Amino acid sequence: MLFVTGALLGICAGLLRSAFSIALVAALIVFAFLLAGALSTGGWPLGKLAYALFGYNLGLLHLLGVLLLARRRYT
């Protein structure tokens, strides 16, 4: 579920087409996981953070691929 959420965040951030928004969403993902780790009594969820960031990056790459294919097809 974290992977899918990260991928959807990547797609949504990429649709804004702003480097600032892409970096801000990535920083907010890391901040949310650090805050969850600081407030929880268990261990730090670094593995889950890696899944979410991997999904985020794949979402951005997926959007880039779709935009390139659409441009190539319609031009």
N, CA, C and O atoms as a DFTB+ gen file, in Angstrom:
300 C
 N C O
     1  1       0.818      -1.192       0.000
     2  2       0.000       0.000       0.000
     3  2       0.868       1.264       0.000
     4  3       0.521       2.266      -0.626
     5  1       1.984       1.205       0.700
     6  2       2.873       2.371       0.712
     7  2       3.469       2.628      -0.667
     8  3       3.661       3.774      -1.072
     9  1       3.760       1.539      -1.382
    10  2       4.311       1.688      -2.722
    11  2       3.311       2.371      -3.646
    12  3       3.673       3.277      -4.396
    13  1       2.066       1.944      -3.593
    14  2       1.032       2.530      -4.454
    15  2       0.778       3.985      -4.072
    16  3       0.614       4.837      -4.945
    17  1       0.746       4.270      -2.769
    18  2       0.555       5.649      -2.324
    19  2       1.708       6.529      -2.791
    20  3       1.487       7.648      -3.253
    21  1       2.935       6.031      -2.674
    22  2       4.098       6.787      -3.150
    23  2       4.052       7.014      -4.652
    24  3       4.388       8.095      -5.133
    25  1       3.631       5.985      -5.396
    26  2       3.533       6.135      -6.853
    27  2       2.480       7.167      -7.231
    28  3       2.698       7.978      -8.132
    29  1       1.347       7.141      -6.550
    30  2       0.309       8.125      -6.848
    31  2       0.747       9.538      -6.467
    32  3       0.420      10.499      -7.163
    33  1       1.479       9.665      -5.374
    34  2       2.024      10.982      -5.019
    35  2       3.021      11.458      -6.069
    36  3       3.065      12.646      -6.390
    37  1       3.819      10.543      -6.604
    38  2       4.762      10.899      -7.656
    39  2       4.071      11.368      -8.917
    40  3       4.492      12.341      -9.542
    41  1       3.010      10.675      -9.288
    42  2       2.257      11.077     -10.484
    43  2       1.618      12.444     -10.266
    44  3       1.682      13.312     -11.136
    45  1       1.003      12.629      -9.104
    46  2       0.333      13.907      -8.832
    47  2       1.327      15.059      -8.747
    48  3       1.052      16.151      -9.244
    49  1       2.474      14.827      -8.124
    50  2       3.482      15.889      -8.034
    51  2       4.065      16.191      -9.409
    52  3       4.346      17.346      -9.726
    53  1       4.245      15.166     -10.218
    54  2       4.769      15.382     -11.562
    55  2       3.800      16.131     -12.459
    56  3       4.220      16.873     -13.347
    57  1       2.505      15.944     -12.233
    58  2       1.515      16.659     -13.037
    59  2       1.555      18.164     -12.784
    60  3       1.129      18.945     -13.635
    61  1       2.054      18.571     -11.639
    62  2       2.177      20.005     -11.365
    63  2       3.291      20.653     -12.183
    64  3       3.299      21.869     -12.373
    65  1       4.225      19.842     -12.664
    66  2       5.345      20.290     -13.503
    67  2       6.152      21.405     -12.866
    68  3       6.534      22.374     -13.523
    69  1       6.399      21.252     -11.594
    70  2       7.193      22.219     -10.858
    71  2       8.248      21.458     -10.071
    72  3       7.925      20.552      -9.303
    73  1       9.509      21.826     -10.264
    74  2      10.588      21.158      -9.536
    75  2      10.444      21.379      -8.033
    76  3      10.776      20.501      -7.236
    77  1       9.952      22.547      -7.654
    78  2       9.755      22.835      -6.231
    79  2       8.711      21.910      -5.620
    80  3       8.911      21.400      -4.518
    81  1       7.599      21.685      -6.320
    82  2       6.554      20.820      -5.765
    83  2       7.012      19.370      -5.706
    84  3       6.663      18.653      -4.769
    85  1       7.779      18.931      -6.681
    86  2       8.305      17.562      -6.672
    87  2       9.244      17.374      -5.488
    88  3       9.156      16.369      -4.783
    89  1      10.138      18.328      -5.263
    90  2      11.061      18.232      -4.131
    91  2      10.329      18.376      -2.802
    92  3      10.686      17.720      -1.823
    93  1       9.311      19.230      -2.761
    94  2       8.553      19.429      -1.523
    95  2       7.793      18.169      -1.131
    96  3       7.768      17.806       0.045
    97  1       7.176      17.499      -2.091
    98  2       6.449      16.269      -1.777
    99  2       7.413      15.196      -1.288
   100  3       7.097      14.470      -0.346
   101  1       8.578      15.084      -1.909
   102  2       9.571      14.109      -1.449
   103  2      10.037      14.433      -0.027
   104  3      10.194      13.531       0.796
   105  1      10.254      15.701       0.256
   106  2      10.675      16.092       1.607
   107  2       9.561      15.849       2.621
   108  3       9.838      15.470       3.759
   109  1       8.312      16.060       2.228
   110  2       7.197      15.818       3.141
   111  2       7.005      14.335       3.422
   112  3       6.600      13.966       4.524
   113  1       7.289      13.479       2.444
   114  2       7.233      12.033       2.684
   115  2       8.262      11.651       3.738
   116  3       7.955      10.918       4.678
   117  1       9.483      12.150       3.579
   118  2      10.542      11.845       4.545
   119  2      10.193      12.425       5.909
   120  3      10.387      11.759       6.926
   121  1       9.688      13.642       5.951
   122  2       9.318      14.270       7.221
   123  2       8.223      13.486       7.933
   124  3       8.277      13.313       9.150
   125  1       7.229      13.008       7.184
   126  2       6.136      12.245       7.789
   127  2       6.655      10.942       8.388
   128  3       6.221      10.548       9.470
   129  1       7.574      10.271       7.704
   130  2       8.114       9.036       8.242
   131  2       9.022       9.293       9.445
   132  3       9.027       8.508      10.393
   133  1       9.782      10.377       9.415
   134  2      10.621      10.703      10.572
   135  2       9.769      11.067      11.778
   136  3      10.096      10.694      12.904
   137  1       8.691      11.786      11.553
   138  2       7.792      12.132      12.641
   139  2       7.104      10.889      13.194
   140  3       6.954      10.748      14.408
   141  1       6.688       9.991      12.311
   142  2       6.063       8.747      12.768
   143  2       7.052       7.901      13.561
   144  3       6.674       7.277      14.553
   145  1       8.308       7.873      13.137
   146  2       9.318       7.117      13.872
   147  2       9.629       7.727      15.218
   148  3       9.885       7.007      16.184
   149  1       9.611       9.048      15.296
   150  2       9.907       9.719      16.564
   151  2       8.769       9.549      17.563
   152  3       9.011       9.468      18.767
   153  1       7.542       9.495      17.081
   154  2       6.394       9.402      17.975
   155  2       5.990       7.970      18.311
   156  3       5.221       7.749      19.247
   157  1       6.496       6.999      17.561
   158  2       6.100       5.615      17.816
   159  2       7.000       4.998      18.881
   160  3       8.122       5.447      19.118
   161  1       6.476       3.964      19.507
   162  2       7.265       3.260      20.523
   163  2       8.090       2.147      19.906
   164  3       8.994       1.618      20.554
   165  1       7.800       1.786      18.681
   166  2       8.547       0.728      17.996
   167  2       9.789       1.284      17.324
   168  3      10.270       2.368      17.653
   169  1      10.292       0.511      16.375
   170  2      11.490       0.931      15.656
   171  2      11.183       1.953      14.574
   172  3      10.029       2.288      14.306
   173  1      12.239       2.425      13.973
   174  2      12.108       3.402      12.900
   175  2      11.688       2.691      11.621
   176  3      12.261       1.654      11.286
   177  1      10.710       3.215      10.900
   178  2      10.194       2.542       9.697
   179  2      11.007       2.886       8.448
   180  3      10.455       3.381       7.465
   181  1      12.312       2.626       8.484
   182  2      13.148       3.016       7.353
   183  2      12.910       2.142       6.121
   184  3      13.034       2.614       4.991
   185  1      12.569       0.873       6.339
   186  2      12.246       0.015       5.197
   187  2      10.989       0.485       4.495
   188  3      10.918       0.484       3.266
   189  1      10.002       0.885       5.269
   190  2       8.759       1.391       4.685
   191  2       8.989       2.731       3.996
   192  3       8.348       3.032       2.989
   193  1       9.895       3.531       4.532
   194  2      10.259       4.791       3.880
   195  2      10.890       4.520       2.525
   196  3      10.613       5.225       1.554
   197  1      11.737       3.501       2.456
   198  2      12.374       3.151       1.184
   199  2      11.323       2.702       0.166
   200  3      11.410       3.061      -1.009
   201  1      10.323       1.912       0.608
   202  2       9.248       1.503      -0.301
   203  2       8.480       2.719      -0.817
   204  3       8.179       2.804      -2.007
   205  1       8.168       3.643       0.061
   206  2       7.401       4.823      -0.344
   207  2       8.203       5.694      -1.310
   208  3       7.655       6.183      -2.298
   209  1       9.480       5.891      -1.039
   210  2      10.306       6.706      -1.939
   211  2      10.549       6.013      -3.275
   212  3      10.615       6.666      -4.317
   213  1      10.681       4.694      -3.241
   214  2      10.828       3.944      -4.493
   215  2       9.562       4.076      -5.335
   216  3       9.639       4.273      -6.548
   217  1       8.406       3.968      -4.698
   218  2       7.143       4.157      -5.410
   219  2       7.007       5.573      -5.945
   220  3       6.502       5.776      -7.049
   221  1       7.456       6.555      -5.167
   222  2       7.404       7.956      -5.600
   223  2       8.242       8.160      -6.861
   224  3       7.793       8.785      -7.822
   225  1       9.453       7.631      -6.844
   226  2      10.323       7.778      -8.010
   227  2       9.766       7.037      -9.220
   228  3       9.845       7.537     -10.342
   229  1       9.204       5.847      -9.002
   230  2       8.611       5.126     -10.119
   231  2       7.376       5.842     -10.653
   232  3       7.116       5.799     -11.855
   233  1       6.617       6.494      -9.790
   234  2       5.479       7.277     -10.251
   235  2       5.916       8.433     -11.130
   236  3       5.288       8.719     -12.149
   237  1       7.005       9.104     -10.731
   238  2       7.531      10.193     -11.561
   239  2       8.032       9.673     -12.907
   240  3       7.784      10.287     -13.945
   241  1       8.736       8.540     -12.888
   242  2       9.231       7.968     -14.141
   243  2       8.085       7.491     -15.031
   244  3       8.145       7.630     -16.253
   245  1       7.062       6.941     -14.431
   246  2       5.891       6.509     -15.196
   247  2       5.229       7.693     -15.887
   248  3       4.885       7.617     -17.066
   249  1       5.053       8.771     -15.161
   250  2       4.446       9.962     -15.757
   251  2       5.316      10.503     -16.884
   252  3       4.800      10.895     -17.930
   253  1       6.609      10.529     -16.685
   254  2       7.518      11.006     -17.728
   255  2       7.420      10.139     -18.975
   256  3       7.396      10.650     -20.094
   257  1       7.364       8.827     -18.778
   258  2       7.233       7.918     -19.916
   259  2       5.925       8.113     -20.664
   260  3       5.903       8.107     -21.895
   261  1       4.839       8.286     -19.929
   262  2       3.535       8.494     -20.563
   263  2       3.513       9.814     -21.321
   264  3       2.978       9.881     -22.428
   265  1       4.087      10.863     -20.742
   266  2       4.122      12.152     -21.434
   267  2       4.974      12.083     -22.702
   268  3       4.617      12.673     -23.722
   269  1       6.095      11.367     -22.643
   270  2       6.934      11.230     -23.838
   271  2       6.228      10.426     -24.921
   272  3       6.292      10.782     -26.098
   273  1       5.554       9.342     -24.533
   274  2       4.811       8.565     -25.521
   275  2       3.664       9.362     -26.122
   276  3       3.408       9.264     -27.322
   277  1       2.976      10.142     -25.315
   278  2       1.875      10.937     -25.833
   279  2       2.388      12.016     -26.792
   280  3       1.760      12.294     -27.814
   281  1       3.504      12.605     -26.463
   282  2       4.060      13.643     -27.352
   283  2       4.501      13.028     -28.668
   284  3       4.280      13.595     -29.738
   285  1       5.129      11.856     -28.580
   286  2       5.618      11.197     -29.795
   287  2       4.454      10.720     -30.671
   288  3       4.545      10.742     -31.899
   289  1       3.368      10.292     -30.038
   290  2       2.239       9.772     -30.795
   291  2       1.433      10.875     -31.474
   292  3       0.962      10.694     -32.597
   293  1       1.275      11.986     -30.822
   294  2       0.398      13.033     -31.345
   295  2       1.125      14.144     -32.098
   296  3       0.496      15.113     -32.523
   297  1       2.418      14.019     -32.267
   298  2       3.129      15.050     -33.050
   299  2       3.697      14.472     -34.315
   300  3       4.324      15.190     -35.094
